[in-house]
Amino acid sequence: MGFTLNGAAVAAPIEAEAPLLAALRGPLGLSGTRFGCGAEQCGACLVLLDGQPRHACTLPVGEVAGRDVTTVEGIGTAAAPHPLQKALLDQQAGQCGFCLSGIQIRALALLRATPRPTEVEIRAALDPHLCRCGSHNRIIRAIQQAAAEMAP
């Protein structure tokens, strides 16, 4: 099953019906995308599929064949973090960090579609995400900071 993962062509040696999350965390060795609920209710498993957020916990690998998948590992690196990642660090927005991979994916999609989102738009975009640590206000400030840095 071939597709593009974080800019590189890969083949997932897994059944086409298996969830993409199983391929990412298993044979492809990427642990940034998390398993939370398995029912598209928490947002921890989000990836970008052709630029749009999708739940990897229920997305069959067969549906990504020939398409572009971006995980949290494809956003930036430790040496060169994406402005969103830098802002999350600057704002100390992560407590346990379990939800942040999915939040980064959703926030990146938002910032690409709406370069200068309002606080209301940010809150609406993040509404499906569960963060049990109570970091919401810092996460929102971080997204606002990233928007200010990234916007033309």
Rosetta blueprint (number, residue, H / E / L):
1 M L
2 G E
3 F E
4 T E
5 L E
6 N L
7 G L
8 A E
9 A E
10 V E
11 A E
12 A L
13 P L
14 I L
15 E L
16 A L
17 E L
18 A L
19 P E
20 L H
21 L H
22 A H
23 A H
24 L H
25 R H
26 G L
27 P L
28 L L
29 G L
30 L L
31 S L
32 G L
33 T L
34 R L
35 F L
36 G L
37 C L
38 G L
39 A L
40 E L
41 Q L
42 C L
43 G L
44 A L
45 C L
46 L E
47 V E
48 L E
49 L E
50 D L
51 G L
52 Q E
53 P E
54 R E
55 H E
56 A L
57 C L
58 T L
59 L L
60 P E
61 V H
62 G H
63 E H
64 V H
65 A L
66 G L
67 R L
68 D E
69 V E
70 T E
71 T L
72 V H
73 E H
74 G H
75 I L
76 G L
77 T L
78 A L
79 A L
80 A L
81 P L
82 H L
83 P H
84 L H
85 Q H
86 K H
87 A H
88 L H
89 L H
90 D H
91 Q L
92 Q L
93 A L
94 G L
95 Q L
96 C L
97 G L
98 F L
99 C L
100 L H
101 S H
102 G H
103 I H
104 Q H
105 I H
106 R H
107 A H
108 L H
109 A H
110 L H
111 L H
112 R H
113 A H
114 T L
115 P L
116 R L
117 P L
118 T L
119 E H
120 V H
121 E H
122 I H
123 R H
124 A H
125 A H
126 L H
127 D L
128 P L
129 H L
130 L L
131 C L
132 R L
133 C L
134 G L
135 S L
136 H H
137 N H
138 R H
139 I H
140 I H
141 R H
142 A H
143 I H
144 Q H
145 Q H
146 A H
147 A H
148 A H
149 E H
150 M H
151 A L
152 P L
